[in-house]
């Protein structure tokens, strides 16, 4: 094959396992994150044919006769970018109901079908959905991380590592899209990210919704990049446009459909009152955010406020990528009360066990940095698995029972 996987994708075992017992497996995630490459590497080894719906003539053929198209497909086939032909899902349902042998179809999609109920429902019980993200730092390092295992179980050992320093800003600004990382310079990466947004808006977004002024979306996404890791504020996002808040709300949802934005819901607990109920907004990738904001690694390192915001998004997205490889489901939240006590990222795993991660761009940690984690621990009791302050330092060390200061590098260099 001409386009092999250059970095390990730790979602690979989930895909191969799903194909053993499920008729349809959908790999979805943002365009250009590596879905097609992963599907074709697995498919080529197992004798799958390949069809892409980026072809205009092929899409027209499917829309004219979806049932006939599916009936003529090979026994095993990769169908790429299926969000462009929603008519296909009902026809696939009929085909699977006639023959449910596992591993018939590998689908890829650059839009979240879970947010389109008719599409998701048509293959309910017949399809497994795998989320693929841009590359994680651990995939770039070719080291399978055990951070979440340590957070939810065994704890962290006292350890010393080299501080990241300015390399942290470089990693944030580079992001995780394989094609961008293949570019030889930061300037060329920025060009790729800007072209990426233009192509995505003109193609995938246009397929999903009829928007009169598509030029609003890149501007809105740039504003959202400036608000990343902050509470979602629709009034601030709407203010530069002559558009209503409900319209901006719809646009934010649309950008989430194509994985460019993500809303992190608030965590709730009956023991606590006066909790903030507003979601946080995160960009899907920090390389994309930096390109939209026009900041390179040097400018990011010099702007400590922006560095703190983008670092929180960077850590959140890294943990989301780690969680996608876990066997058990991990859900993500943020915690903040009206007195300002907060935990940047709350994770809830099997058995309703809860863990917290606070993110800090500084090279030192003090006991006061654990204020939010201690409150989370008190409110969850025996459900509390562990709490970590991730910081740009050198030493992993405990700060009380189940609480640790851990260098950011541990996310991909081990604990």
SVG drawing of the C-alpha trace seen along z (x, -y; Angstrom):
<svg xmlns="http://www.w3.org/2000/svg" viewBox="-34 -43 50 58">
<polyline fill="none" stroke="black" stroke-width="0.4" points="0.0,0.0 1.3,-3.5 0.2,-5.2 1.3,-3.0 0.8,-3.9 3.9,-6.0 3.0,-5.9 1.3,-3.2 -2.4,-3.8 -3.4,-2.3 -7.1,-2.0 -6.0,0.8 -6.8,3.6 -10.3,2.3 -10.9,2.3 -9.6,5.8 -11.6,7.1 -14.8,5.5 -14.5,7.0 -14.5,10.5 -18.1,10.2 -19.8,7.2 -21.2,6.8 -20.5,3.1 -17.7,1.1 -17.6,-2.7 -14.4,-4.6 -15.3,-8.3 -13.4,-11.3 -12.2,-14.6 -11.2,-14.5 -7.4,-13.8 -6.9,-12.3 -5.9,-8.9 -9.2,-7.0 -8.8,-5.9 -5.2,-4.9 -6.1,-2.7 -9.1,-1.2 -7.1,-0.4 -4.1,1.1 -6.5,3.5 -8.7,4.0 -5.8,4.7 -4.5,7.4 -7.9,9.0 -8.9,8.7 -11.3,5.8 -12.2,3.8 -12.1,0.0 -14.7,-2.6 -14.6,-6.3 -17.6,-8.6 -15.5,-11.7 -16.2,-10.8 -19.2,-12.9 -20.3,-10.3 -20.3,-7.5 -22.3,-9.6 -24.9,-10.3 -25.1,-6.6 -25.7,-5.7 -28.4,-8.3 -30.2,-7.1 -30.4,-3.4 -28.8,-2.8 -30.4,0.7 -29.0,1.8 -25.6,0.3 -25.3,2.2 -26.5,5.4 -23.7,5.3 -20.9,4.7 -18.2,7.2 -18.4,9.5 -16.0,7.4 -15.6,3.7 -14.2,0.4 -16.7,-2.5 -14.9,-5.8 -16.6,-9.1 -20.1,-7.6 -21.5,-10.8 -21.7,-12.1 -24.3,-9.5 -26.7,-9.2 -29.1,-7.3 -26.7,-4.4 -27.5,-3.6 -30.9,-2.2 -29.7,0.0 -26.9,1.3 -29.4,2.2 -31.4,4.3 -28.2,6.0 -27.0,6.8 -30.4,8.1 -30.2,10.6 -26.6,11.7 -25.2,10.8 -21.8,12.4 -19.2,10.3 -16.7,7.9 -18.7,7.3 -18.3,3.5 -15.7,1.1 -17.1,-2.5 -15.3,-5.7 -16.9,-9.1 -15.8,-12.6 -19.1,-13.6 -20.5,-12.3 -23.4,-10.1 -24.3,-9.8 -25.5,-13.3 -27.8,-12.4 -30.4,-10.1 -31.9,-8.7 -28.4,-7.5 -27.3,-6.1 -30.7,-4.4 -30.7,-2.7 -27.8,-0.5 -28.4,-0.2 -27.3,3.2 -25.5,3.9 -22.7,1.4 -19.8,0.7 -18.5,-2.9 -14.8,-3.6 -13.7,-7.2 -10.3,-8.0 -8.6,-11.2 -5.5,-13.0 -2.2,-11.5 -1.6,-11.5 1.8,-12.4 2.2,-8.8 1.6,-7.6 4.2,-10.0 6.6,-8.6 5.5,-5.0 4.9,-4.2 1.6,-2.8 0.8,-5.0 -0.4,-3.7 -1.4,-7.1 -5.1,-6.3 -4.3,-2.9 -2.2,-4.7 -4.9,-7.4 -7.7,-4.9 -5.7,-2.1 -2.1,-1.6 -1.2,-5.2 2.0,-7.0 5.6,-6.2 8.0,-8.9 10.0,-9.6 12.1,-12.3 12.0,-13.4 13.4,-16.2 11.2,-19.3 9.7,-20.1 10.0,-23.9 9.7,-25.4 9.3,-22.0 5.8,-22.0 4.8,-25.0 6.2,-23.4 4.0,-20.3 0.9,-22.4 1.4,-24.5 2.2,-21.4 -1.0,-19.6 -1.7,-16.0 -2.9,-15.8 -0.6,-13.5 -0.4,-15.5 0.4,-18.7 3.1,-17.0 4.7,-15.7 5.3,-19.4 8.9,-20.5 8.3,-23.7 5.8,-25.4 5.0,-27.9 4.1,-25.1 2.0,-23.4 0.0,-26.7 -0.7,-26.7 -2.0,-23.2 -4.3,-24.0 -5.8,-27.0 -6.4,-25.1 -7.9,-22.3 -10.5,-24.6 -11.4,-26.0 -11.8,-22.6 -13.8,-21.3 -16.2,-24.2 -16.8,-24.1 -17.3,-20.3 -18.3,-18.5 -20.2,-21.4 -22.0,-22.2 -23.1,-18.5 -24.5,-18.6 -26.4,-21.9 -27.5,-24.7 -25.8,-27.8 -26.3,-31.1 -23.0,-32.6 -20.3,-29.9 -17.7,-32.5 -19.1,-32.9 -17.8,-29.5 -14.0,-30.1 -14.5,-33.4 -16.6,-31.7 -14.0,-28.9 -11.3,-31.5 -13.3,-33.2 -13.9,-29.7 -10.1,-29.1 -9.7,-32.2 -12.2,-30.8 -10.9,-27.3 -10.8,-25.8 -13.3,-28.5 -17.0,-28.3 -19.1,-28.4 -20.3,-32.0 -22.7,-32.3 -23.1,-36.0 -19.4,-36.6 -19.3,-34.3 -22.4,-36.0 -21.3,-39.6 -19.1,-40.1 -21.9,-38.8 -25.4,-40.0 -26.8,-36.7 -29.0,-35.5 -27.7,-33.4 -29.8,-30.4 -28.2,-30.6 -24.7,-30.7 -25.7,-27.8 -26.6,-25.8 -23.3,-26.7 -21.4,-25.6 -23.3,-22.3 -22.5,-22.0 -18.8,-22.5 -19.0,-19.8 -20.6,-17.4 -17.4,-17.6 -15.2,-17.2 -13.7,-20.7 -15.2,-21.8 -16.1,-19.8 -18.2,-20.8 -17.1,-19.4 -20.2,-19.0 -20.3,-20.0 -19.9,-17.3 -22.7,-17.1 -23.0,-15.6 -26.0,-15.6 -23.7,-16.3 -22.6,-19.7 -24.7,-22.7 -24.0,-25.9 -22.2,-24.1 -21.7,-25.9 -23.8,-24.1 -22.3,-25.6 -20.2,-23.4 -16.6,-24.2 -15.5,-24.7 -12.5,-23.0 -11.0,-23.0 -10.6,-19.6 -6.8,-20.1 -4.4,-22.7 -2.4,-22.9 -5.6,-24.0 -6.3,-26.5 -2.8,-28.0 -3.1,-28.3 -6.5,-30.1 -5.1,-32.5 -1.9,-33.2 0.5,-32.2 3.5,-30.0 5.4,-28.2 7.5,-31.2 4.5,-33.6 2.6,-31.0 5.5,-30.6 5.6,-34.3 1.8,-34.6 1.4,-32.7 -2.4,-33.3 -2.9,-31.8 -0.4,-29.1 -2.5,-28.1 -5.7,-27.9 -4.2,-25.9 -2.3,-23.6 -5.6,-22.7 -7.1,-21.8 -3.9,-20.0 -4.1,-17.8 -7.9,-17.3 -7.5,-16.1 -4.5,-13.9 -6.6,-12.2 -9.5,-11.8 -7.2,-10.0 -5.9,-7.8 -9.5,-6.9 -10.4,-5.9 -8.0,-2.9 -9.3,-1.7 -11.5,1.4 -13.9,-0.4 -15.8,-3.5 -14.5,-6.8 -16.6,-9.9 -15.2,-13.4 -16.5,-16.5 -15.3,-19.6 -16.1,-20.7 -16.6,-24.3 -18.6,-25.8 -19.8,-29.4 -17.0,-30.1 -14.5,-29.5 -13.2,-26.1 -12.6,-23.9 -11.1,-20.8 -10.2,-21.2 -11.0,-17.6 -13.1,-15.1 -13.0,-11.5 -15.6,-8.9 -14.8,-5.3 -16.3,-1.9 -18.1,-1.4 -18.7,-5.2 -15.2,-5.7 -14.1,-9.4 -10.7,-10.9 -9.6,-14.5 -6.9,-16.2 -5.8,-19.8 -3.5,-21.4 -0.8,-23.9 1.8,-25.5 4.2,-26.4 7.2,-24.3 6.3,-24.2 3.3,-22.9 2.0,-23.9 -0.6,-22.4 -3.1,-25.1 -3.1,-23.7 -4.9,-20.7 -7.9,-22.7 -10.3,-21.6 -9.1,-18.0 -9.5,-17.8 -13.1,-19.1 -13.8,-16.5 -12.3,-13.8 -14.4,-14.8 -17.6,-14.9 -17.1,-11.5 -15.9,-9.5 -15.0,-5.9 -15.7,-6.5 -12.6,-8.7 -9.9,-6.9 -7.2,-9.6 -6.3,-13.2 -3.4,-14.7 -1.9,-18.1 -0.2,-17.9 2.6,-20.5 5.7,-21.4 8.1,-20.1 10.5,-17.2 9.3,-15.2 6.3,-12.9 5.5,-13.1 2.5,-12.5 0.5,-15.4 -1.7,-13.3 -3.6,-10.1 -4.5,-9.5 -3.2,-13.0 -0.1,-13.5 1.9,-16.1 2.9,-14.6 5.1,-16.0 3.2,-16.5 5.8,-14.4 4.4,-11.4 1.5,-11.3 3.7,-9.8 7.0,-8.9 5.5,-6.8 5.0,-7.4"/>
</svg>
